[in-house]
Amino acid sequence: MTELRVCIDVEDLERGIAFYTAALGLRVGRRFGDAEVGLTQSISCCAR
């Protein structure tokens, strides 16, 4: 299975979480201390 990871640096973590969860529908998966958070979303590919 192929995995895609994207790292985005933000000035304010909480504002970044609010933006990406609202704009892209991502969910907070897990936190790594006060400096990093994993955002997740299920994405489906369907054959026509």
N, C-alpha and C positions, 0 to 999 in steps of 0.2 A: 504494500500500500504506500502511495506517495504522500508525503506530509509537507505542508507549506507553513513556514513560520515567517512572520513579519515583525520586525522590531521598530517601534516608533518612539523617538525621544520627545518628551513633553516637558514644559516648564513646571506645570502644576499637575501632579498625578491625579488628584480627585477631579479636577476640571477635565482632564484627558479621558478619564473613565466615563464621566457624564456625557461628554461629546460622542465618543465612539459607541457607547451603549445606545444612545438615542439615535444617532445618525445611521449606524450600520446594524443595529439590532444585536450587538454582541452582548455576552453575559460575562460577569466576573467568574472566572474558573477557580483561580487560586492566587493567593498573595505571597510574595516573597519579601517579607519585611515591609519597611515603609517606602521602599524605592522602586518596587517592581510588582506588576500584577499581570496575570495571564487572562486574556479575554478569549472567549470561545464562541463558536457558532457552528451548527451543523449545516453543511452545504451539500446539496444533492445534485448529481448529474443524471439526467434522464435521456434515454435514447428516444429518438422520434419515431 
